[in-house]
Amino acid sequence: MDAFYASVEQAAKPSLRGKPVVVGGVGPRGVVATASYEARVFGVHSAMATAQARRLCPNAAYLHPRFSLYRQISDTVMELLGRLSPLVEPLSLDEAFVDLEAGGVEGSSAAVRAVGEKLRRDIRAATGVSGSVGLAGSKMLAKIASEQAKPDGLVVIEPGTELELLGPMPVRTIPGVGPATAEALRRAGIHTVAETAEAGEAELVRLLGKAHGASLYALATGRDDRPVVAERDAKSVSVEDTFAEDLTDRTRVRMELARLADRCVRRLREAGRSGRTVVIKVRRYDFSTLTRSETLRGPTDDPAVVREAVARLLEGVDTSEGVRLLGVGVSGLADFTQEDLFAQARAQEGDGGPAVVAGVDVDGAGVGAGGAGGGDELPEAGPGPRQWFPGLDVVHAEFGRGWVQGSGLGRVTVRFEEPWSEVPGRVRTFAVDDPALEVGEPVPLLRPGAGGPSGEGSALPGEGGVTAA
């Protein structure tokens, strides 16, 4: 689903349709997660520093992610794919492979094209955003086809045309060819897929090693036998936050890690998993990054146990010169829990681990308590004025539902509109502590009862991509 987050925001906010939208961390150290096509014209792209994006496209709307809404839409799309075949391999929230043959779809071009077109209609009817579909005989080619189909299109790669299509493409088109591999090939005079195939397997093995070279040769000659795997088991669960200003206070560092540990455990429990190894990540003021890990006696999903492990790991890390990023992860996942009874007992007695950071968690705004982006949650509630982040859903007692356009100097500006508003909504400004203004839940992109996979629905603008194999 190309430009997924941005296209969802455009569909949700009538005033942003057709305008540049950038979703990601909006603080001075934020990073772009997704840029709309209108923003890409100015050179903005994912993984770019938000500060650089602002210089390139100062008039774009810069919004925090709303992951809870993106997950809802993703779940709907994945459900539609599951109706096509028992073999669906999600790659992320916004992309998946589907084995149509396993779903009984006839192998003719006309039949698969009809399935793809119906899928695009169903996605738009059920979610309000559109999808692009690539159809081919293998995963690599289907992925390439879906890229060619964007935005809002469908491409079928006919059998027998694969090598003609692949030949002139840059070698980075091939899965598994990153910057280092591309540079090694460039030094050998290899720039395109056709040149890669012409080099021969022996030369690629000499340049890249046996496994990588042989795999690359097969893909460059159009051979991709990788199956669509329905279950992709997660190996770890982790969260991290980048802070607008370096943290130097040791107590603050401990509290942030405890908060991250709680967030990590929440995700662990949502996935119905437990974990055995606890990891912390500390990026210091000079961008050097340290990781420390501890393996417990058994898998756990107890936040007190994870917080205690995190506190022990921090003891061996010097944070006195400043910390710009903190992260907590749990790996060695299992489907059961063998609790650390001793840690539980200490927690019950009140002498174990750092203090719990209490607060209200609002999922989906794309920033943690430090503030520059990188997590997917808002800072916990606490004393002091409330913070309002761009893109946040709000509800006003008099004016109804809206979203935050910006805030500062004790004021917050809100645009009151809903996805199905016919014209952009009105803008009003309030004091940041106005008691009539509250945080709201994301509004569905389609008016309730407007449609679904079996109906026409109300189509809202947007673009996406679903890859079928």
ABEGO torsion letter per residue (X at the ends): XBGAAAAAAAAABAAABGBBBBBEBABAABBBABBBAAAAAAGBBBGBBAAAAAAABAABBBBBBBAAAAAAAAAAAAAAAAAABABBBBABAABBBBBAAAAGBBABAAAAAAAAAAAAAAAAAAAGBBBBBBBBABAAAAAAAAAAAOBGBBBBBBBGAAAAAAAABBAAABBGBBAAAAAAAAAAGBABAAAAAAAEAAAAAAAAEAAAAAAAAAAAAGBBABBBBABBBBABBBBBBBBABBBABAAAAAAAAAAAAAAAAAAAAAAGBBBABBBBBBBBAAGBBBBBBBBBABBBABAAAAAAAAAAAAAABBAAAEBABBBBBBBGBBABBBBBAAAAAAAAAGABEBBBBBEBBBBGAGBBAAGAEGBABBBBBBBEBBBBBBGBBBBBAAAEBBBBAEBEGGBBBBBBBBAABABBBBBBBBBAABAABBBBBBBBABBBGAEEAABAEBBBBEBBBBBBX
